[in-house]
Amino acid sequence: MLSYGYEVVSPITGMRRVFDLLNGGTFDVYQEDAGIPLRQRLRPQSNSIQSQGIHLAFNLIDGVPDWNQFWGSYGCWSGCSPTAATNVMGYWDDHGYGNLIYGSDWQGAINEMRNDMGTWCGADDGFTQM
């Protein structure tokens, strides 16, 4: 979900609809699959994995976390900007700049990043001010 697209309202229960910025189309992802990090579904064969499909382009770099958005207690998804920023923080936390993320509480770190970035969500949409 952090690739070249953003989530729009899906008319299908149990699905998340993504507007693809690369081709202008939309595609649906099962809600339970959207929460599974790509690293748990793919097995790296080298230092990075590149894959391109009809609706998907991604690059997984060894050592960079692949934490995904999650449904928070605030009643919406955690947000793509704070989630992406926390993935970068997770990398640096493991590479010489410890204590950026407390223990393994990446969801707590994303929640703090949401607050720091001014991320807001409503019933059908959301945005990050920074």
N, C-alpha and C positions, 0 to 999 in steps of 0.2 A: 504494500500500500504506500510505501515511501518512494516509489519509483515515479515515473512521469504521469501522474494522474491524481485525481482527487475524488473523494466519495460524494455521491449524490444519493438522494432518497431512492430506495428500491421499492417497487410495488410488490415484490415477491417476499413473503414472510420467510425469515430464516436466511436471507441472502443480503449481501452488501453489494451495491452497484458502484462501479468505478467508471468515471469519465476519463478516457485515455487521451492525454494531451498530445501524444505522438500522432495518432490517426484520427482523432475527433470522435471515435466511437465509444460505446459503453460495453462493459462486460460485468457479469455477476460472479461473485465468489461466495461459497457457502460460509455463513457466519462463523462456524466452528473452525473452518480451515483458515480463515483470515487471522486468527489468533495464534497460529502455529508458525514459529520462526522458520525461515527458509533453511537455515542450517540443520534443522531437525528433519527436513524432508529431502535434503540433498547431501550427497557425500562428496567432499572436496577431493579432487584428483591432483591438484597442484596448489600453489599459493593463492590463486584466485580462480573463480568460476565465472564464466560468462555464458549467458544463455539468451537467446532471442527467440521469441515466439510471436504469434500473431498479435497478441495483446500485452506482451510482457517483455521487458528488457531489464536485466539486473546484473550487478557485479558484486560478488561476495569476496571480500578481502580477508585473508587469514588473520586472525587476531582482533578484528573489529566485531563487536557484539552485533547480534541481529535481533534486538528486542523490538517487538511490535506494539502497536497501539492496543489498548485494552479498555474495557468498559469500566469506568470509574464510579465511585460512590456518589459523584456529582451528577450522575444521570446522563452521561454521554461518553464518547470515545476520548482517550487521553490527548489526542491531537498529533498531527504529523510533525509539526515544527519542534515541539518539546521532545517528542520521541526520537527524532533524528539527532537533535542536539545531545540528548542523553547517550545515544549510541557513540557519538564522538567522545563524550566525557568518559564512557566506559573503556574506550581504547586507551586514552591517556591515563586513566586510573590504573590500568594494568601495565603501563609502560613508563614507570618512573615518577608519576605524579599521583601517588596514592591518596586516599581519603577524599577523592572527589565523589565517590559513591560509597555510602556506608554499608560495609559488608557486601551482601549480595542483593540488597534491596533496590533493584533497578526501578521497580514500579514507584517506590517512594521518591526516588530521584526524579523520575518523570513528573510526578505530581508537584514536586518543588519547582521544577523547570517550568511547568504550566503556569504556576503562580508568578514566577519571576518574569516570564515572557508575556504575561497578561492574556493568556489563552482563554477564550470564552466559547461556550457552546450553548445552543438552543435546541429545540425539538428537532429541527431539520438541518441545521448547519452549524458552523463554528468558524472562528478565525483567531489568529495570533497577531497581536499588535506590533511585536518587534520583528 
